[in-house]
Amino acid sequence: MKAIYAGSFSPPTLGHLDIIRRASSLFEEVFVAVLSQSEKRYLFSLKEREEMLSRITRDMQNVRVLSDEGMLVDLARRVGADVILRGIRDASDLPLEMQMAVANRRIGEMDTLFLVCSPQYSLLSSSIVRDCARHKAPIEGMVPPEIVEDIYRACATAPDSK
């Protein structure tokens, strides 16, 4: 069975990596899809986010990183994914995630599986990482070490991004 795990990953966190690692042991193949929404501004370009995820998942043989600006269900069909995988941090994530799961089922006939993140990452988010990095606070322990400097560099030059 093949799964697709999608997000903006701006930037990818250890929580994202936890879900990807665990998914790679559950599924034959995991597609990590870096998505972009036109109404959002990102700290990193689509290609930069894709490159960072490729770097931090390079040791996982069954993980493929790709990027797209279209609908997730269309991408899932193109790559042959059987299910959409979503990470859940806590109960507050559920209402929106369930709404998206119902929509993906309705418009793309794709089922969604939820994987609860490991407890140590339940309060971690990309926005917290960005806020810390903008203030030059330590982000080690929040993101993979390979991308710490990329994040500090981007925050030093970006006035405000979501």
Disulfide bonds with the S-S distance in Angstrom:
none
